[in-house]
Amino acid sequence: MKLELPEQKKRVFSMTIPIRWGDMDGMNHVNNTIYFRYLEIIRIEWMRSIGCPPDPGGEGPVIANAFCNFYRQLEYPGDVIATMYVSDVGRSSFESWCTLSRSDDPETVYAAGGATTVWVNFPLKKSAPLPDWLRAHLT
C-alpha cells in the first residue's frame, strides 16, 4: 500500500536531523526503522514547540497509525531536512505528514510519511475533542 501526501495541507514545522553512523544497517544505508524515528522526532519537536508536552495524567496526542514511503536511500554522513504538514482536522483527530530530504539535496524527497493523531483523555482512555489552542495551530 502506498499513501500519498494530500494537495491540501498546512506546513507547520521544519527541522534538521543529523544522520548518525549507527542509523545505517548492513546494507550501508539508513535502516527503514530509523525513518519512522525521524518522523517521530519531528512530530514530538513540533508538539513541544507549540506547548504540547505529553501529560499522562490529562489529555494528549496518540498515534493511531503511521506509514512511510521510501523513494531513495539515505546514507551517512549527512543531515535530513524534515518538514511537517497537517491536514484533515476533525473533532478529535488530524493527519500529520512529513517529507524527508537531505540538506545537500533539498529538492529531492527521499521519503515521505504520515500519521493519524487522535487527541485522547488518558485517564478515561478515550478520544476527546481537540482543544481550541491546538486547533488554532492546525487550521
Secondary structure, DSSP 8 states (H G I E B T S, - for coil): ------SS-EEEEEEEEE--GGGB-TTSSB-HHHHHHHHHHHHHHHHHHTT----TTSEEEEEEEEEEEE-S---SS-EEEEEEEEE---SSEEEEEEEEEETTBTTS--EEEEEEEEEEETTTTEE----HHHHHHH-
